[in-house]
């Protein structure tokens, strides 16, 4: 039975001159029920949209307005469909009237957003934007940059950049073959972070699944660990989580996971109104993995002036989260519910590098007002292209040069900003930009075709110096270069034979400094990272303090595989927490080892870094006793 057509024959809808002023409203049958159904379906669809879109319920972000505009559009579309207005044109005026309420809501939200945008515009609030970051002027070089002289060596200097570190990290993923997880994971490089790990500059890499099928195969257990790259020695290891390699301790929550294990979904459901910024992956000094998530506040107008007001720290294994204010993070501790103190000093990245650079550029551009930035440009300056990291006082500082807006080849000074506390320092010095220094270093080795990493600023016994690694096309470090900040024509490299030699580079640099500036430097070269090529372009670290370790235990498990034509055995010994790897070429008797045999393994302490221990020697325990 078709819906009845209702026609108004009265003259209420006409003017006195006979023209109509009012549309005829013809509601469909059960119009009220259809509005209720539209609301119910809108709520269901809105929940699905919210689940995937994850907008904060906070009127200080654009996503909030977008979400409600979408919801309003969904309601209007559903009411149109349920009323069958697409096949019954006479219902269109009624549907249009019902749509007035959501349209008014969208218009109101749009007006609020427009006003908020204007009140947050740098055009009107230039001064407020320029005050997001404050810093110290005229800081002495010795107190603001890593100083290396006769009393301090290079052991805490990052010798490689993030691209070279990524190359090493990607290579070590092959270690997963020993636990049957080869080719299942990739590096989630966008969440990698440079940290101070037990006093050493390191970069940590979480994992992602290789594809949807590998996710289906592994998501129940999670990610088995993470990759840790020492930026000084280039020693790289895959850190296996879980006791004895069990999946109970695997990383189960990540931004690259899906559905209820997705970190961003956990954050949104636990903190529905919070505005989240960047997410970084860090590990504490015990190696426990955490996600550090910025909580953003808007300091200029309604939606402008991003700054960090706190962090949410999420345990990557359990998914447990806690909010800490920025004051607690800066102090380095927080008080738990039971009154105990929670250590936060190990956290290195609270303020994302891009956010800090943006805040400095606001200062450099708008400190003297908006119009000055356009016309007079008095005192206007900006950061140079690119940035790097310096480890000082157990914290990580972002470093970048400052130049004038004319973007010439010279710098006005440098800024260093603590990524945990936002303590910022600026010191004035003239010299070459980082890009000019890179070109100078590459020009000195133009026949090699190597590229220079982004320069690291160091204080080499009083001389501001750019230090760079020289890489081939595969991002493998082949050498080192040093360029004087004050005069980028003063450049020195090592032997340039493809075998990095830091001592030679320092000696050559000292020589050209003496010749060109009559400056003598005294630098401790007794302890430097000695890098040993591993045959595949990467490198492994070997330090003078390496110690030999001996352990004895009964064989509990034996695995084997062919590597480069040789049989390698992976043997689990009772009391030894990792597999012991030995080649049949090195220990021919390994072919006779069986479960239950008692063996003694000898290895270097620094070889105990990956999923296995590379044995220097693996023999029957009685052979050791007989030798003694």
N, C-alpha and C positions, 0 to 999 in steps of 0.2 A: 504494500500500500504506500503510495507516494505521499510525501509531506504536503499538507494543505498550503495553498498560496493565500496569504493574507494581504488584502488590498485596502488601503485607507481611502474611502470616498468622501471624507469630510473636507472642508475647506480650510482646516487648520494649518495646512502646509503651504498655503498660498498667500502672497501679498495681496493687497487691495487692487493692484493693477493686474492681478491674474497670474503673475510669474511664481514658480515654485521656489521655496526657500528651504525645504526640508526633504532629505532623502527618505524614501520608503524603506523601513527596516523589516525584513522578512526573516525571522529566526528559523533555523532548521528544527525539525522535530527533536525533542529531548535536548534542547540547546544547553541547559544547565549541566546535564550529565556529560555532554561532550566537552564542556569547559573543564569539568573535574577530571575527565580522562586525559585531556591535554596537559593539565597540571601534573598528573601522576606520571605520564610518559616523559614529560619534561624533566621531572625530578630524577627519573631512572636514567635518561640519556645524560642529564647533567652530572650525575654521579660517575658515569663512565668517562665523560669528558674530564672531570676533575681527577679521576684516577690516573689518567695518562698525561694531562696537561700540568697538574700539580701547581696551580697558582696559589700564592699566599693570600689569605683573606685579610688583606691589608690595603687600605685605599691609597697608600703611598707608592704603589708600583703599578705600572701600566698593565701588567697581566691581570690584575684584579678587574679592571674595567673591560678588558677584552673578554674575560670569562663571562661576566654578566651580560655583555652585549650578545654573546653567542647563545646564552640561555634564553634571552628575550627572543632572538630570532627563531630558536627551536620551538618555543611556545607558539609563536605566530604561525609558523609553518604547520605544526601539528593541528592547531585549531582550524586552519584552512582546509587541511586534508580530511579531518574528521567531520567537518561540516559539509563536505562534498561541494565546496564552493567552486572547485575547478570544473564541475560539470553542471552546477546550478548557479548561473551568474546572478540570479536574484538574491542569493545569500551573501554576495560580496559586501554590500553596505553593512550588514550585521557583523560580518567577520572583521571588517575594517574598524568598526566601533570597538569591538572587543580588544583589538590590537592597540588601542589608544594607551591603555595603562602601561604595557611593557615599553611602548615607544617613548612615552613620557619619562619612564625610568631611565632609558638609555640616553635620552636628551639631557636629563639632569646629571647623570654620570659624565656625559661628554662635556657639559659646562664646567663641572668640578675639575675634570682633567685639564681642560683648556686653561682655566684660571690657575690651576696648580702648575701647569707647564710655564705659564708666563711668570708666576712668582718664583719659579725655579730657574728661570732663564739667566744665563751668564750676562746677558745684555743689561738686566736690571740688578743682578746680584753679583757682579764681578768681584767686589771686595770680599764678600762672604766666601766665594770659591777660593780666593787667594789665601784665605786664612785656615784652610783645611790642614795645612802642614806648616809647622814651625820648626826652625832649626838654628843651629849655632853658626855664626859667621867666624871667619878667620881662625879656624882650628889649625893647630900646627900639624905639619905632615907626620911627625913621629907619633902623634897620638891618635891619628885617624886612619892610618893605612898600615897593613902588615909590614913590619920592619924586619929586614933580614940583614944581619951584619955578622961580626966575628963571634957574637954571643947567641945567635939564633940561626937555625938552619932552615932548609926548605921542607921539613917533614910535615908541615901543616898547610902547604900551598897546594891548591888544586892545579895539577899539571895538565889536565885535559878539560875540554868543554863538554857540554851536554850531548853534542852530536857524537863525539868520540866515545863517551860513556855509553850511549845507546848502542853503538856498534858492539862494544864489549858485552853489554847486557844481553843483546839479542843472541850472541854466540853461545853464551852459557846456558841458554834454554835447552840446548842439546843434552845437558846433564839429566834431564827428566827421563831419558831413555831407560835409566836403571830402575825406575819404578813403573815402567810401562805407560808413561804419559807423554811420550814424545809426540810432537806436532799437534798437541791438543790446545796449546795456549800461545798467546802473543803478548807483547809488552803493551800495557796501557800507558803509553808515554805521556799523555796529556795530564796525568795525575802524578807524574814523577816529581820528586822534590829533592833539592840539595840540602843536606842536613849536616850537623856535627854529630857524628856517631862515636861515642866514647872518645871524644876529643879529636877525631879525625874527619876531614871533609869527605863526605860520601854522598852518593845519589842512590835513592831507592826507587825501584820500579815494581808496581803491582802488575797483575796479569789481567787479561781478558780472554774469553773463549775464542777459538779460531773461527768458528761459524756456528750456526744454529744447531747443527747436528752434534758438534762437539760440546755445545752447551747442554743438550739433552743427555749426553753420555756422562757428564761430569758435575752437573749442577747439584746433585744430591750430596756430593762430598764437598764441593767448593774448590777453591784454589789451593794447591798444596804449599804455596809459599810465595816468596818474592825474590827479586834479584837485588843484590847489594854491590855497588861499584865504589871502590876506594878511589877518589879523584886524585889522590896523591901518588899512590903506588900502582894504580890501575889493577890491583888485585880484585877479581870479580868472583862472586859466588852466588849460587842459588841457595837461599835459606829455606830449608824444609821445615815446615811447622808440624806440630803434633808429636806426641811422645812416641818414639820409635817409628816415626813416619806414619802413624795412624791418622785417619781423616778427622778425628774428633777435634783436632786443633787447627783444621784448615780455615782459610779465609772464606766466610760464607756470605758476607755482605759487601757490596761494591757498587759504584755507580755504573759499572758495565754489566751487572746482573740484571735480571728481569723480575717483574711481578713483586712479590712480597720481600724478596731479598735485595731489591734495588735500593741503594743507599738514599737516593733522593726521595723515594717514596716513604722510607722510614722517617726521614727528617720531616717531611711535610705532615705526616700523620701525627708525629709526636709534637711538632711545633707548627700548628696550622697558620699562625699569623706571622711567623718569622720570615724575614727577607734574607735569603742565603746568597752568599757571594761564591768565591772560588772554593774548591775542595782539593785538598792535598793529602798525599799519602806519606805518613811518617812512622818511624819505629822508635820506641824508647830505648834507653841504654841496655835493656835486657833483650832487645830484639822483638818485643811484642808490637804487632802492627795496629795502627789507629788511623782513622780518617779525621782530619782537622778541617772543620767547615766554618767559614766566615759567617757571622751574623751581622748584617748590614743595617745601618741606620742612615736616614736621609737628614742631612744637616742644613740644607739650603732649600727653603720653600717646601713645597709638598713632595716633590719627587727628585730633587737635585742634591748634589753634594754627598756622594757615597763615602761612608767611613765605617770602620769596624767597631762595633760596640761589645763584641764578645765572640766566643766560639762554641760550637757544639763538637765535643770529642766523642767519636763513636768507635767502640771496640770492633775491629774488623772481623773477629772470630765469633763473638757472641751477639753483636748488634746492640749492646747496651750503650746508651748515650747519656751524656751529661753536659749541661750548659755551664760555662764559666765566663764571668764578666771580663772585660778587657783589663780592668784594674787587677783582678786576680792573676791574669796571665802575665801582666807586666811585673808583678811582685814575684811571680814564679811559684806560687802555692795557693791552695784553697783548703777550706775546712770542710771535712766530710760530716755527714749527719751524726756519726759516732764521736765527733770531736777530733779525729785524727787528721793529720795534714797530708794533702795530696800534692805530690811534686809535679809542677808544670814547667820547670826550668828546661826540660829536655825538648820542649816544643820549639821549633825553629821558624816555621812559616805561619804567622798569624795574618800578616798583611801581604797580600799578593803583590808581586813585583810590578805588574801592570798598573795596579791601583796606586802604588806609591809614586811611580813615574808620572801618572796622570795628575796626582795632587801637586807634585812639584811643578809641573808645567802650568797648572792653574796659578800657582804663586808667581812663577817667572813671567807669565803673560799678563796677568791682571792685577798685580800688586799696586800699580799706579792707575787703575781704572780701565774700563772697557775701551773708551775712545782713544786712550793713549796706546793701547795695543794695536789699534787700527792705523792711526795717523802718526803721532810723534814718535812712538815706540821707544821712549826714554826708559832705559833700564830693562827693556824686555829681553828675556833670554829663555832658552829651552834646553831640554836634555838632548844629547847626541843620540844617534841611532844605535840601538842595542844596549845591553846591560850585562853585567856579570855578578859574581858573588864572591865575597871575601869573608873568611872565618876569623872572628876576633872575639876573645873573651867568652868562648863557648856559645856564641851566637853567630847567626849568619846575617851579613849585611848585603844589601843590594848596592851596587856601585855603578855609576854612569857619569860621563862627562857633561859639562854644561857649556853651551856655546851661544852666540848671539843669533838673532832671528835671521840674519843674513846668510846663515848656514855656510860659513866659510870653513877653512881647514884648521882653524885654531880654536882652542878652548879657553874659557874664562876661569874654569876651576872644576872641581869634582864634588859630587854629593855621595854620601854613604848613609844609608838608612837601615836601622835595625828592623828586621822583619818580624820580630816578636814584640818589641816595645814601641816602635815607630820613632825612637830617638834618632834624630837626623843631624848630620854634620855637613858643613860646607867649608871648603877651604879654597882660597884663591891661588891659582897658579896659571901661568901661560904656557902654551905648548901646542902640540899637535893633537887632533882628534883621534879617536880610536881607529876610525876608518883610514885616516892618513897613515897611522902607524902600521896597520895591516898591509897597506899597499907598499910601504917601505920594506917590510919584512919579506913580502912576496917578491918584490923587485930584486932583493939580494939573492934570491934563489930562483930567479926566473927560468933558469934552464931545467929546473926540476918539475915545474908546474904544480907545486904544492900550494895549498891554501892555508892562510893563517886563521887560527881560532880568534874569537873575540878577545881582545887583550885583557889581561888581569893586571890591575894597578898594584905595584909593590914599591915599597921604600927600600931600595937596595943601598944600605949603608948611607942614607941621606940623599940619594939620587932617585927622584921620582922616575920610575921605569915601567914601561909596558912589557909584560912577559907573555909570550905566545907559544903555543905548540904549532908545529907545521904538519899538516895532514895531506895524505894523498887523496885520490878521488874516491877511495873506499872508506874515508874517515878514519884511517889508521895513522897514528902518530909516527912521523918519520924523523922529526928533529925539533929543535927549539930555537927561538929567536928572542932577542931583547932590543927594544927601541927606546931611546931616551925621550922622555916626555917634552922636555924643553927644546930639544933639537932632534927632529925625527930623521935627520940625515946620519945621526950616530946610531948605527944598527950593527948587531953582531949575531952570528948564528953558531951552531956547533959544527961538527965535521961535515954535516950535510951528506953523509954516506948512507942514510937510511936507518942508522942505529942511533937513537937519541942519546946525547951525551950532555947532560946538564952542566957538569964541571967544566967541560971545554967551552960551552956557551958563556958561562960566567967569566972564565979567563979571557976569552976574546972580547967580551964587553968591557971588562976592566982595562984591557989594552987600548981600545978605541976611545974610551973615556979619557985616559991619560993623554993620548995623542991629540984629541980634539978640544978638550976642556981643561986639561991639566988637573984633573980630579982623580984622586986615588981612592979606591974602595977596598974595604977589608971584609970579606964575606966568608962564613964558615962553609966550606965545601967537603968537610969530612964525613957528613951524613947526608946523602942525597938518595932519592929513589933510584935503585938500579933495576932497570927493566929488562927482562929476558924474553925475547920474541918466542911465541909458542908455536911458530910454524904456520899459523893461519891468519897472520895479520894482527892478532891481538897481542896481549902481553900479560905476563904474570910477575908479581912482585917477589923479590927475594931480599930480605933485609939482613944486615950483619948480625942482628940479635936472634936469628933463627936458632931454635933449640931442637935437639933430637929427643923424641919421645918413644918410649918402649912400653908395650902393653901385651899381656898374655891372656888368652881365653880359649874356651872350647868352641869349635865350629858349630854354628846352629843353622846355617843356610849357605848354599853356594849357587851362584849364577854365573853364566859365561856368555860371551858374544865375541864375534870376530871384528877386530878393529885394525884397518890397514894391513890385512893379511895375517895378523897375529891374534891368537886366542888370549883374551883377557878374562880373568876370573874376578868376580865380585863376591867376597867372602864376609859373612857376618860372624863376628866373634862375641861370645858372651862377655859383657862388661865394656864393650866398645860400642859407642852409640851410632856408628856409621859403618857402611860397607868398607872393607879393605880391598883396594884394587891392586892387582899384580898381573903382570904379563908373563905368559909362559916363556917368552924369549929371555926375560930377566930371571925368572925362577922356574926352571924346567920341572922341578919337583912338584909344582902347584897342581899338575895334572893328577897327582895321586892323593890329594887332600880329600878327606871325607868328613861328613857330619860326625861330630864327636871327637875328632882329632884336636889336640891342644896345641895351639900355634902361638908364636911370639912375633909381633909385628914391630918394626922400627920405622919411624917416619919423622919428617920435620914438622914442627908445630904449625908453621904457616901453610902446610899442605892440608891441614884439617879444616877446609873451608867450604867445599862443595857438598854434594850428596855422598861422596866417598872419600876415603883417605888413600892417597897415592903412597904405596908402601916403598920404602927404600929397600927393605928386606922383610921377607915373610918365611919363617922356617918352623920346623917342629920345635916345641919348647925344650925337649931333651937335648937337641943340638946346641942350644944356648947353654944349658947346664954343663954339658960335656966340655964346651969351649972354655967355660969359666974354670 
